[in-house]
Amino acid sequence: MKWLLTGGGGMVASHLSEFLLDKGEDVYVTVRWKEDLSRLEDYKEKITLILSLIRLGLLLLLWRKTL
């Protein structure tokens, strides 16, 4: 199964990533531009990092314009 986790550099998402990888799952993680990724060092090559450039406010503004 494929998993998408937000806030990949955080404590919860980093531990959840490691748990899912141990189960053989595919893990995709969103990270911010200058986020500290030291918690991901041990298994960074096994996950797919997705750079999160859009902030929630901008995303909501663009979504409202499409209505």
DSSP file (Angstrom, degrees, kcal/mol; ACC not computed):
  #  RESIDUE AA STRUCTURE BP1 BP2  ACC     N-H-->O    O-->H-N    N-H-->O    O-->H-N    TCO  KAPPA ALPHA  PHI   PSI    X-CA   Y-CA   Z-CA
    1    1 A M              0   0    0      0, 0.0    25,-2.2     0, 0.0     2,-0.4   0.000 360.0 360.0 360.0 151.4    0.0    0.0    0.0
    2    2 A K  E     -a   26   0A   0     23,-0.2     2,-0.4    25,-0.1    25,-0.2  -0.839 360.0-164.7-101.9 137.9    1.1    3.6   -0.6
    3    3 A W  E     -a   27   0A   0     23,-2.5    25,-3.0    -2,-0.4     2,-0.5  -0.964   9.8-159.4-124.3 138.4    1.1    6.1    2.2
    4    4 A L  E     -a   28   0A   0     -2,-0.4     2,-0.4    23,-0.2    25,-0.2  -0.978  15.0-173.7-116.3 118.9    1.3    9.9    2.1
    5    5 A L  E     -a   29   0A   0     23,-3.0    25,-2.8    -2,-0.5     3,-0.3  -0.927  11.9-146.6-114.2 135.7    2.4   11.6    5.3
    6    6 A T  S    S+     0   0    0     -2,-0.4    25,-0.1     1,-0.2     7,-0.1  -0.685  79.8  28.4 -96.2 154.9    2.5   15.3    5.9
    7    7 A G  S >  S+     0   0    0     -2,-0.3     3,-2.1    23,-0.2     6,-0.4   0.926  70.0 177.0  65.5  46.1    5.1   17.0    8.2
    8    8 A G  T 3  S+     0   0    0     22,-2.8    23,-0.2    -3,-0.3     9,-0.1   0.711  71.2  58.8 -59.2 -25.5    7.6   14.3    7.5
    9    9 A G  T 3  S+     0   0    0     21,-0.3    -1,-0.3     4,-0.1    30,-0.2   0.562  89.0  98.1 -81.3  -7.3   10.4   16.0    9.6
   10   10 A G  S <> S-     0   0    0     -3,-2.1     4,-1.9     1,-0.1     5,-0.2  -0.231  86.4-108.2 -78.3 170.1    8.3   15.9   12.7
   11   11 A M  H  > S+     0   0    0      2,-0.2     4,-1.9     1,-0.2     5,-0.2   0.932 113.5  43.3 -65.8 -48.6    8.4   13.3   15.5
   12   12 A V  H  > S+     0   0    0      1,-0.2     4,-2.5     2,-0.2     5,-0.2   0.947 116.6  45.2 -66.2 -49.6    5.2   11.5   14.8
   13   13 A A  H  > S+     0   0    0     -6,-0.4     4,-2.4     1,-0.2    -1,-0.2   0.851 111.3  53.6 -65.4 -34.4    5.5   11.3   11.0
   14   14 A S  H  X S+     0   0    0     -4,-1.9     4,-1.9    -7,-0.2    -1,-0.2   0.914 112.5  43.3 -68.1 -40.5    9.1   10.2   11.2
   15   15 A H  H  X S+     0   0    0     -4,-1.9     4,-2.2     2,-0.2    -2,-0.2   0.888 114.2  50.6 -70.1 -38.5    8.3    7.3   13.5
   16   16 A L  H  X S+     0   0    0     -4,-2.5     4,-2.6     2,-0.2    -2,-0.2   0.886 108.5  53.3 -65.9 -38.0    5.3    6.4   11.5
   17   17 A S  H  X S+     0   0    0     -4,-2.4     4,-2.5     2,-0.2    -2,-0.2   0.934 109.7  47.6 -59.4 -47.4    7.4    6.4    8.3
   18   18 A E  H  X S+     0   0    0     -4,-1.9     4,-2.0     1,-0.2    -2,-0.2   0.905 112.0  50.1 -62.6 -42.0    9.9    4.0    9.9
   19   19 A F  H  X S+     0   0    0     -4,-2.2     4,-1.0     2,-0.2    -2,-0.2   0.928 112.1  46.9 -61.3 -46.7    7.1    1.7   11.1
   20   20 A L  H  <>S+     0   0    0     -4,-2.6     5,-2.4     1,-0.2     3,-0.3   0.880 110.3  52.7 -66.0 -38.4    5.5    1.6    7.6
   21   21 A L  H ><5S+     0   0    0     -4,-2.5     3,-1.5     1,-0.2    -1,-0.2   0.887 105.0  55.3 -63.6 -38.4    8.8    1.0    5.9
   22   22 A D  H 3<5S+     0   0    0     -4,-2.0    -1,-0.2     1,-0.3    -2,-0.2   0.794 105.6  53.2 -63.8 -27.1    9.4   -2.0    8.3
   23   23 A K  T 3<5S-     0   0    0     -4,-1.0    -1,-0.3    -3,-0.3    -2,-0.2   0.453 122.6-108.1 -85.4  -2.0    6.1   -3.4    7.1
   24   24 A G  T < 5 +     0   0    0     -3,-1.5    -3,-0.2    -4,-0.2     2,-0.1   0.664  69.4 146.7  85.4  17.6    7.2   -3.1    3.5
   25   25 A E      < -     0   0    0     -5,-2.4     2,-0.5    -6,-0.1    -1,-0.2  -0.455  53.4-112.9 -84.8 158.4    4.9   -0.2    2.6
   26   26 A D  E     -a    2   0A   0    -25,-2.2   -23,-2.5    -2,-0.1     2,-0.5  -0.815  36.1-160.3 -88.9 128.2    5.6    2.6    0.1
   27   27 A V  E     -a    3   0A   0     -2,-0.5    21,-2.3    19,-0.4     2,-0.4  -0.949  15.1-175.3-120.9 127.3    6.0    5.9    2.0
   28   28 A Y  E     -ab   4  48A   0    -25,-3.0   -23,-3.0    -2,-0.5     2,-0.4  -0.970  13.2-167.5-116.2 133.7    5.7    9.4    0.5
   29   29 A V  E     -ab   5  49A   0     19,-2.8    21,-3.3    -2,-0.4     2,-0.4  -0.980  14.5-142.6-130.5 130.2    6.4   12.3    2.8
   30   30 A T  E     + b   0  50A   0    -25,-2.8   -22,-2.8    -2,-0.4     2,-0.3  -0.742  25.6 179.3 -88.2 140.0    5.8   16.1    2.5
   31   31 A V  E     - b   0  51A   0     19,-2.3    21,-3.4    -2,-0.4     2,-0.1  -0.967  26.4-114.6-136.5 152.7    8.5   18.4    3.9
   32   32 A R    >   -     0   0    0     -2,-0.3     3,-1.4    19,-0.2    21,-0.1  -0.435  38.2-100.0 -83.2 164.2    8.9   22.1    4.0
   33   33 A W  T 3  S+     0   0    0     19,-0.5    -1,-0.1     1,-0.3    20,-0.1   0.877 118.1  21.2 -52.7 -49.9   11.7   23.9    2.2
   34   34 A K  T 3  S+     0   0    0      2,-0.1    -1,-0.3     3,-0.0     2,-0.1  -0.067  89.3 144.9-114.1  32.3   14.0   24.4    5.2
   35   35 A E    <   -     0   0    0     -3,-1.4     2,-0.6     1,-0.1    -4,-0.0  -0.443  57.6-110.4 -73.9 143.5   12.7   21.7    7.4
   36   36 A D        -     0   0    0      1,-0.1     3,-0.4    -2,-0.1    -1,-0.1  -0.637  33.8-177.7 -73.6 115.6   15.1   19.8    9.6
   37   37 A L    >   +     0   0    0     -2,-0.6     3,-1.5     1,-0.2     4,-0.3   0.111  46.4 114.8-102.9  20.3   15.3   16.2    8.2
   38   38 A S  G >  S+     0   0    0      1,-0.3     3,-1.0     2,-0.2     4,-0.3   0.794  71.6  60.5 -63.6 -27.7   17.7   14.8   10.8
   39   39 A R  G 3  S+     0   0    0     -3,-0.4    -1,-0.3   -30,-0.2     3,-0.2   0.694 105.1  50.0 -71.2 -16.6   14.9   12.4   12.0
   40   40 A L  G X> S+     0   0    0     -3,-1.5     3,-1.2     1,-0.2     4,-0.9   0.413  78.7 103.3 -99.4   0.9   14.8   10.9    8.5
   41   41 A E  T <4 S+     0   0    0     -3,-1.0     3,-0.5    -4,-0.3     4,-0.3   0.838  74.6  56.7 -55.7 -39.4   18.5   10.3    8.1
   42   42 A D  T 34 S+     0   0    0     -4,-0.3    -1,-0.3    -3,-0.2    -2,-0.1   0.763 127.1  14.7 -68.6 -24.8   18.4    6.5    8.7
   43   43 A Y  T X> S+     0   0    0     -3,-1.2     3,-1.7     1,-0.1     4,-0.6   0.138  83.1 121.0-138.4  21.3   15.9    5.7    6.0
   44   44 A K  G >< S+     0   0    0     -4,-0.9     3,-0.7    -3,-0.5     5,-0.1   0.812  76.0  57.6 -58.5 -31.8   15.8    8.8    3.8
   45   45 A E  G 34 S+     0   0    0     -4,-0.3    -1,-0.3     1,-0.2    -2,-0.1   0.634 102.9  55.4 -75.2 -12.3   16.8    6.8    0.8
   46   46 A K  G <4 S+     0   0    0     -3,-1.7   -19,-0.4     2,-0.0     2,-0.2   0.580 102.2  62.6 -95.9 -11.6   13.8    4.5    1.2
   47   47 A I  S << S-     0   0    0     -3,-0.7     2,-0.6    -4,-0.6   -19,-0.2  -0.712  80.0-120.5-111.8 163.9   11.1    7.1    1.1
   48   48 A T  E     -b   28   0A   0    -21,-2.3   -19,-2.8    -2,-0.2     2,-0.4  -0.920  26.2-149.2-103.6 117.6    9.9    9.6   -1.5
   49   49 A L  E     -b   29   0A   0     -2,-0.6     2,-0.5   -21,-0.2   -19,-0.2  -0.720   7.9-163.3 -87.9 133.7   10.2   13.2   -0.3
   50   50 A I  E     -b   30   0A   0    -21,-3.3   -19,-2.3    -2,-0.4     2,-0.4  -0.973  18.0-133.4-117.9 117.8    7.7   15.7   -1.7
   51   51 A L  E     -b   31   0A   0     -2,-0.5     2,-0.9   -21,-0.2   -19,-0.2  -0.575  15.1-146.2 -73.8 122.6    8.6   19.4   -1.3
   52   52 A S        +     0   0    0    -21,-3.4   -19,-0.5    -2,-0.4    -1,-0.1  -0.797  33.7 156.5 -94.4 104.2    5.7   21.3    0.0
   53   53 A L        +     0   0    0     -2,-0.9     2,-0.5   -21,-0.1    -1,-0.2   0.695  49.6  81.1 -99.5 -23.5    5.8   24.8   -1.5
   54   54 A I        -     0   0    0      4,-0.0     2,-0.2     3,-0.0    -1,-0.0  -0.744  69.2-145.4 -93.2 124.8    2.1   25.8   -1.2
   55   55 A R     >  -     0   0    0     -2,-0.5     4,-2.3     1,-0.1     3,-0.2  -0.499  27.1-109.9 -81.8 157.6    0.9   27.1    2.1
   56   56 A L  H  > S+     0   0    0      1,-0.2     4,-2.7     2,-0.2     5,-0.2   0.872 115.9  54.2 -57.9 -41.6   -2.7   26.3    3.2
   57   57 A G  H  > S+     0   0    0      1,-0.2     4,-2.1     2,-0.2    -1,-0.2   0.912 110.9  44.9 -61.3 -43.7   -3.9   29.9    2.8
   58   58 A L  H  > S+     0   0    0     -3,-0.2     4,-2.5     2,-0.2    -1,-0.2   0.889 112.4  52.5 -66.8 -39.9   -2.7   30.1   -0.8
   59   59 A L  H  X S+     0   0    0     -4,-2.3     4,-2.1     1,-0.2    -2,-0.2   0.919 110.6  46.9 -62.7 -44.2   -4.1   26.7   -1.6
   60   60 A L  H  X S+     0   0    0     -4,-2.7     4,-2.4     2,-0.2    -1,-0.2   0.887 110.8  52.9 -65.6 -38.6   -7.5   27.7   -0.2
   61   61 A L  H  X S+     0   0    0     -4,-2.1     4,-1.6    -5,-0.2    -2,-0.2   0.925 111.2  45.7 -62.7 -45.2   -7.4   30.9   -2.2
   62   62 A L  H  X S+     0   0    0     -4,-2.5     4,-0.7     1,-0.2    -1,-0.2   0.876 112.0  52.5 -65.8 -36.5   -6.7   29.1   -5.4
   63   63 A W  H >< S+     0   0    0     -4,-2.1     3,-0.8     1,-0.2     4,-0.4   0.900 107.4  51.8 -66.2 -40.9   -9.4   26.5   -4.6
   64   64 A R  H >< S+     0   0    0     -4,-2.4     3,-1.1     1,-0.2    -1,-0.2   0.854 104.1  57.7 -65.0 -34.0  -12.0   29.3   -4.0
   65   65 A K  H 3< S+     0   0    0     -4,-1.6    -1,-0.2     1,-0.3    -2,-0.2   0.717  99.7  58.8 -70.0 -19.3  -11.2   30.9   -7.4
   66   66 A T  T <<        0   0    0     -3,-0.8    -1,-0.3    -4,-0.7    -2,-0.2   0.592 360.0 360.0 -85.4  -9.4  -12.1   27.6   -9.2
   67   67 A L    <         0   0    0     -3,-1.1    -1,-0.2    -4,-0.4    -2,-0.1   0.473 360.0 360.0 -76.4 360.0  -15.7   27.6   -7.8
